[in-house]
Amino acid sequence: MKILVAHDGSAHADKALQEASRMAEKMGAEITIMTVAPDLCLTEVSDSECKFITESLFSEAESSMKKVTDELATKGIKAEIVIKDGHPAEKIIDTAKEIGADLIVVGSHGRHGANRFFLGSVSAKIVEHAPCHVLVIK
């Protein structure tokens, strides 16, 4: 079984990850944890500024995901990391298809703001369009 966990650093995402890791332990499932950095490159931003913004967001995401996977490793759970940029719901659904996920686990609400975001509406879009089962954690 393959479980895809959408994570943005929020408390709801942490709960989703905890539930997914419990399931993975019981079923011997593989976990892929992904985060989506929003595309903040506006038309008023130069190409070099856009590149800097994107690199900064990816660096922050990598650091955050490393902490998450290190914590899982202490429990004996190995997880893959996927970081993409763009619209969260679309990227999560695309990744689920790419990896052949059997289950997507997502928090019901995420962190708001410019860093990263998974909003309730993102959860709803994932439920509606996912190629597999979806577990939404409150």
N, C-alpha and C positions, 0 to 999 in steps of 0.2 A: 504494500500500500504506500502511496506517495501523498504526503500532506504538504500543502502550500500555506504558509502563514504570512499574512500581510501585517507588517509591523512599521509603526511610525514613531515609536518612542513614547506613546501615550500610555496611560494606565489601562485603558481598554485593550490596547494591543498587547501589553504585558499579560493581562488575563487570558487573552486568546492564545498567546504563546505557551502559557502554563498548561492550559487545557490540551493543546496540541502535543506538548511534550509528554503529558500523562498518557494520552492515547498512543503515542509512538512507542513508549516504553511497554505498554500492555500488548500491542500488536506487532512490535518489531518493525514499525513503519519508518520510512525515510522522511526527513523533514527538510523542506526548502523554505528559508525565510527571505522575504523580499521587502524592499522598501522602494518607494517611488518619490524621486525628487521632482518638484513641480518645475515646469519650464517657465523661468522668470525673465527670459530674454524678450524684452519688448522692442518695438520698432525704433525707439529712441536710444537704444543701447547699441554701442559699436560691437563689431565682431570680437575684438579683443576683450572687451568688458563681458560680453556674453560667455566667452570661453572661460574667463576667470570665475564668473558666477557659477557656471556649471561645474567646473573643477572643484570649487569650494563646497558646493552642495554634495558632490560625490565623495569628497574626502570626509566630510562630516558624517555622511551615511555609512561609509566604510568603518569609521571609528565606532560608531554606535552599534553596528551589526557585529563587529568583532567582540564587543563586550557581551552581547547577547549570546553569541556562539561559545565564548569562553565559559559563560555561566552554565550553558547546557552541557558542555564537555565535562564539567565537574560532576554531572549526573550520569555521565557515560553516554550521552546522546550526541551524535555527530550530525551537524546540519550544514547544508549548502547555503550560500548567500547569493542573492540576485539583487542588483541595484539597477534601476532603470529611471528614465526621466520622461515626463509627460503627464497624461491624465491618469490618475491612480486606478480607477475602475477598469479602464481599457487595458492598461499594462498588466494588471493582476489577471484578468481574463486571458489575455494573450499568453502570459507565462504559464498559466494552468494548462493551456492547450499544448504549449511547447514541451513541457516536462511530463505530460500525461498524468496530471494530478488526479487523484481519486477524491480528494476533499480539499476545499479551501476553508481556512479558519481565519476569521477577521473580527476585530472589535466593532461594537455597534457605533461608536463615535471615536474620533481620533483627535490628535492635536490640531489646533487651529493656528493659522498664522503663515508666515512666509517660509518657514523651514521645510516642513513636510505636512501633509494633511491627508487624513482619511475621514471624511465626513459621513454622517448617517446616510446621506443620499448615495455615497459611494458604496456602502454596504448594500443598499437596496438595488443598485445597478448590478452589483456582482451577483446577488441572488437571482435577479431576473435573467442575466445573460451567461452565467457560468456554464461551462461544459461538464460540470460534475456537481456533486453535493456541496453545499455551503453550510458552515456552522458559524452563526453570528453570536458572539459572546458579549453579554451586557456587563 
